[in-house]
Amino acid sequence: MRLFASLRSRVLVATVALTVITVLATAWTVSRSVEQALRSQAARSLSNDTDIYQALLDYGGSHTSWDGVDATVADLASRYDRRIALEDASGRVLVDSSVLLGQRDGPLRPRPDAVLDPYSAGVVGSAPGSLVSAVAPSQPAPSAADVAENAQRVQTASACLRAAGIRFSVDDVGDGTRTITVDGDGAGTTEQQDEAASRCTDPLYQPTASQRAATEAQNSAIGSCLDRSGTPHRLSGGEDGDTPFVVVDEADPTAVAALQRCTEQADRASLAPRVQLFLGSSETAALRWDRLTTGSTVAVIAAIIAAASGLALVSTLAITRPLRRLAAAADRITHGDLETRVPTAGRGEVAQVGAAFNTMAEALHRTEAQRQQMVSDIAHELRNPLVTLNGTLEAIQDEVFTASPEVIDSLAEEARQLSHLVRDLAELNAAESGHLRLASGLLDLGEVVRAVAEAHTVVARAAGLTLQLDDRHGRDAAPEHDGGRALVVGDEVRLRQVLTNLVSNAVRYSHPGGTVTITTATTADAVEVRVADQGVGITAEQLPLVFDRFWRADAARARATGGTGLGLAISRELVHAHHGELTVTSQPGVGTEFVVRLPAAH
């Protein structure tokens, strides 16, 4: 043991050992701090932005101004650890959570993250420039007077039904009110009892006093507006307890336009005005160094400086050099450079810290890119219909042309396309988050395939295509498969939706004179449905993107036929919800084949 013969050797070995231990502790502490900080930032997903947007939209839909929104903004900012600010059209800041919570954040970003317009959201189902596939403001809860009036009506209707000898049940709606369901099996009932049931329950569904008052106030505002423009009008309806509404001469385009304009003014007067939403500030970054410099990190670094000397100090500097690079990389991320990475040569703990940092930074970059791409995609998909709607309505208001049935049909088609897009996004979100409800049961997938094929036969023939059904599922089936039927456990409606989407795409992208083949095959453990076409095919570069949101083989053609670019993404999530898989193979110029594989029912 000549190595430990001298005090110098023992001190050197002890110092080096202490240095190694402290550096390992530093690496572990910094690794945990970096990992926790990056995970915390990555967790701020689009769902948080959606919650903030919807909460503020609900507030604007139930108030006429933003004057009292301070408490809501402060609560949202504290709950999501997010700076939230609202700015009006003139650039005046209405509320800023940084001021409310006494924080010292930098200036707002040059551009808003979204536009909050309760009126537009309630009309078309989304707001221009929104962060999310916005939904309309939630309906406000019934007032105490409405609940009390509902309770009295339920009591009166119940007494009436009992006196008539009619069976019924009282159900809670969920918002404090109740409704009555009359036994509808028809056993032992007479025509007189049916009339009595209607007479007893009809008052239950008439507008409440507050609802009538609100409608009357709106009618009054619309009528005053029409009077100012000299437009003749009258009240219509009001029979059977319903509230009347304002009507004009439908044959007079000017009167119809005036009614639309006055109705919009009355609606806007009952909602908060349009404002700009800012999330974060210009100095907000993905990661801040002060979150990494925890007390334990400072203590370990101080111990290293105090214990290391001589060669140990040199060794410590050499070992901590990668950590300094890591701190510099974290600082660059703090200033918005999400593509920053650190070298990870070697297998030591410091290299592991670098690898963990790179992994978290990549996840953060990917999350931010997905958020920006989703915002861009949604804005792109909404822009054309909204421009069309807005331009046409302005043209009608300016009397450039009249609101003819053709124009109204065109506007309705654009609105339906927007509704279709929002519905598809909501369905895809439910499927991806695992909240989609399936009405699963034992079914013969072969029958579903045949029904889908029959439904598309006429469309295929009109397109000059041959739709061929190759039902082979009984040939290779095991004897226990109930006579070769393609039995699966699933939701028939959702599986029909998947197959309909695949067959429709095959028909849409096939050349005239081609053949679309639907094949069903059953094995001992699975049922496969193959949909093959002889269409344009998909390139190798595009094939991995087939199931991405808003991907289209031919964007112009898909939009012309009403496609939203979400069908394949929804189909894949629906198949996954059935514990199956959806795959695709394609060759440009030859055709494409989609394969749905589901577990067989035993």
C-alpha positions, 0 to 999 in steps of 0.5 A, spaced: 500 500 500 505 504 497 500 509 495 497 511 502 505 511 505 505 519 504 500 524 507 500 527 501 497 521 497 492 520 503 490 527 502 490 527 495 486 521 495 481 523 500 480 530 496 479 526 490 474 522 493 470 528 496 470 531 490 467 525 486 462 524 491 460 532 491 460 532 484 456 526 483 451 529 488 451 536 484 449 532 478 444 528 481 441 535 484 441 539 478 439 533 474 432 533 478 432 540 478 432 541 470 428 535 469 422 538 474 423 545 471 422 542 464 417 537 466 413 543 469 413 547 463 412 541 458 405 540 462 403 547 460 399 544 454 394 546 450 388 544 454 390 549 459 390 555 454 383 552 452 380 552 459 383 559 460 379 561 453 373 558 455 372 561 462 373 568 459 369 567 453 363 564 458 364 571 462 363 575 456 357 571 454 354 572 461 356 580 462 355 586 458 362 588 459 369 586 462 369 591 468 368 585 473 373 580 470 379 582 475 377 576 480 376 571 474 383 573 471 386 573 478 384 566 479 385 563 472 392 566 473 394 563 480 391 556 478 395 555 471 401 559 473 400 564 467 400 571 466 393 573 463 391 580 460 386 583 456 386 589 451 381 593 448 381 595 440 384 601 442 390 598 445 388 600 453 389 594 457 383 592 461 386 587 466 393 584 467 394 579 472 401 581 473 398 587 476 393 584 480 398 579 483 403 584 484 408 580 480 414 584 476 413 581 469 415 584 462 411 588 457 406 584 453 407 581 447 407 585 440 401 580 438 395 577 442 395 570 443 387 570 441 381 574 440 375 574 445 369 575 441 363 572 445 358 574 440 362 571 434 363 565 438 356 564 439 354 565 432 359 561 428 362 556 434 369 559 434 372 566 435 377 569 429 384 568 431 383 563 437 388 558 440 383 553 440 377 550 437 373 555 440 366 553 443 360 558 444 359 561 451 356 556 456 349 557 457 348 561 464 345 557 470 338 558 471 336 564 476 333 562 483 327 565 480 327 560 474 328 554 479 322 556 484 318 557 478 320 550 475 318 547 482 311 550 482 310 548 475 313 541 476 308 540 482 302 543 478 303 538 473 304 532 477 298 533 481 294 534 474 297 527 472 295 524 478 288 526 478 288 524 470 291 517 473 297 517 468 304 514 470 310 519 470 316 520 473 320 526 475 327 527 473 333 532 475 336 536 469 342 537 473 342 545 473 337 545 479 331 544 475 326 538 474 322 535 468 317 530 467 317 524 463 310 521 462 310 513 461 310 512 453 309 505 453 302 506 451 299 500 455 292 501 457 292 509 455 286 512 452 286 518 447 283 522 453 289 520 457 294 522 452 290 529 451 290 530 458 298 528 459 299 534 454 295 539 457 298 537 464 305 538 461 305 543 456 305 549 461 312 546 464 315 548 458 313 555 457 318 560 458 319 563 465 318 570 467 325 572 467 326 569 460 319 572 457 322 579 460 329 578 457 325 576 450 321 582 451 327 587 452 330 584 446 324 585 442 324 592 445 331 594 443 330 591 436 323 595 435 327 601 437 332 600 432 328 599 427 323 605 428 330 609 428 331 606 421 324 607 419 323 600 418 316 597 418 315 591 423 310 588 428 310 582 433 309 575 431 307 569 435 305 569 443 300 564 442 300 558 447 304 562 452 310 563 448 313 570 447 312 574 441 318 576 436 319 581 431 318 580 424 318 584 418 316 584 411 320 578 408 319 580 401 323 587 402 331 585 402 332 592 406 327 590 411 330 584 412 337 587 412 335 592 417 332 586 422 339 582 422 343 589 423 338 591 429 338 583 432 346 583 432 346 590 435 341 587 441 345 581 441 352 585 442 349 589 447 347 583 452 355 581 451 361 583 453 365 587 447 371 584 443 377 584 446 384 581 445 387 576 450 395 575 451 398 569 455 405 571 458 409 576 456 415 578 451 420 576 456 416 569 458 421 563 456 420 556 457 425 555 462 428 560 467 435 559 471 432 561 478 428 555 478 434 551 477 438 554 482 435 551 488 438 551 495 441 544 495 444 546 488 448 552 492 449 548 498 453 542 494 457 547 490 459 551 496 461 544 499 465 543 492 469 550 493 470 549 500 473 542 500 477 542 493 484 544 493 490 543 488 489 538 483 482 537 486 480 544 484 483 543 477 479 536 476 473 539 479 473 545 474 474 540 468 468 535 471 463 541 472 465 544 465 459 540 462 455 543 467 456 550 465 455 548 458 448 546 461 447 552 465 448 556 459 444 552 454 438 553 460 439 560 459 438 560 452 432 556 452 430 561 457 431 567 452 426 562 447 432 558 443 428 551 444 433 548 439 438 548 444 442 542 445 448 540 449 453 534 447 453 528 451 459 524 450 461 519 455 457 515 460 458 518 466 453 522 470 454 528 467 453 525 460 446 523 463 444 530 466 446 532 459 441 526 456 436 528 460 436 535 459 436 534 451 430 529 452 426 534 456 428 540 451 426 536 445 419 534 449 418 542 450 420 544 443 415 538 440 410 541 445 411 548 443 411 546 435 405 542 436 401 547 439 403 552 434 402 548 428 395 546 431 393 554 432 396 555 425 392 549 422 385 551 425 386 558 423 387 556 416 381 551 416 377 557 419 379 563 415 376 561 408 369 560 411 369 566 416 372 570 410 366 568 406 361 569 411 364 576 413 364 578 406 357 576 404 354 579 410 358 586 409 355 586 402 348 584 404 349 590 409 352 595 404 346 593 399 351 590 394 347 584 393 340 582 397 340 576 401 337 571 396 335 564 397 342 562 393 346 567 398 343 564 404 344 557 402 351 559 401 352 562 407 349 556 411 353 551 407 359 555 410 356 555 417 355 547 416 362 546 414 365 550 420 360 546 424 363 540 421 370 542 423 368 544 430 365 537 431 370 533 428 375 537 432 371 535 439 370 528 437 378 527 435 379 530 442 375 526 446 378 520 442 385 522 444 383 523 451 380 517 452 373 520 454 370 517 448 364 513 450 363 507 446 356 503 446 360 496 445 356 490 444 357 483 440 356 484 433 358 481 426 363 486 423 361 482 416 354 485 416 357 492 417 362 492 412 356 489 407 352 495 409 357 500 408 358 497 401 351 497 399 351 505 401 356 506 397 354 502 391 351 508 387 356 513 389 361 509 386 357 507 380 356 515 379 364 516 379 365 510 374 368 505 379 366 498 381 365 497 388 367 489 389 366 486 396 370 480 397 367 477 403 372 471 405 371 471 413 369 464 413 374 461 409 380 461 414 376 462 421 376 457 426 370 452 428 369 456 434 367 462 430 360 461 430 359 459 423 365 463 420 361 470 422 366 476 423 364 477 430 367 483 434 366 486 441 365 494 439 360 500 437 357 499 431 356 506 430 363 508 431 366 502 426 361 504 421 363 511 421 371 508 420 369 504 414 365 509 411 370 514 412 375 509 408 370 507 403 369 514 401 376 516 401 377 510 396 372 512 392 374 520 392 381 518 390 380 513 385 380 514 377 374 513 373 374 505 371 378 503 377 376 498 382 375 499 390 375 492 393 373 491 400 375 485 403 373 481 410 378 476 413 377 472 420 383 468 423 383 465 430 384 471 434 383 477 429 378 480 424 381 484 418 377 489 413 381 491 407 379 497 403 384 498 397 383 503 391 386 504 384 387 511 385 393 516 385 396 513 391 401 516 396 408 518 396 413 515 401 414 522 404 407 523 405 405 516 408 407 517 415 403 523 415 397 520 413 394 520 420 396 527 422 390 532 423 388 536 417 393 532 412 390 531 405 392 527 399 389 533 395 388 539 399 384 543 394 380 537 392 378 535 399 376 542 401 371 542 394 368 536 397 367 538 404 373 534 407 376 537 414 382 533 414 380 530 420 377 523 418 383 519 418 386 521 425 379 520 428 378 513 424 385 511 427 383 513 434 376 510 434 380 503 432 385 504 438 379 505 442 377 498 440 384 495 442 385 495 434 390 498 429 389 501 423 395 501 418 396 503 411 400 501 405 400 505 398 404 506 391 404 512 387 400 511 381 397 504 383 393 505 389 392 505 397 390 500 402 388 501 409 387 495 413 383 495 420 385 489 425 380 488 431 380 483 436 376 477 434 370 475 439 371 468 443 
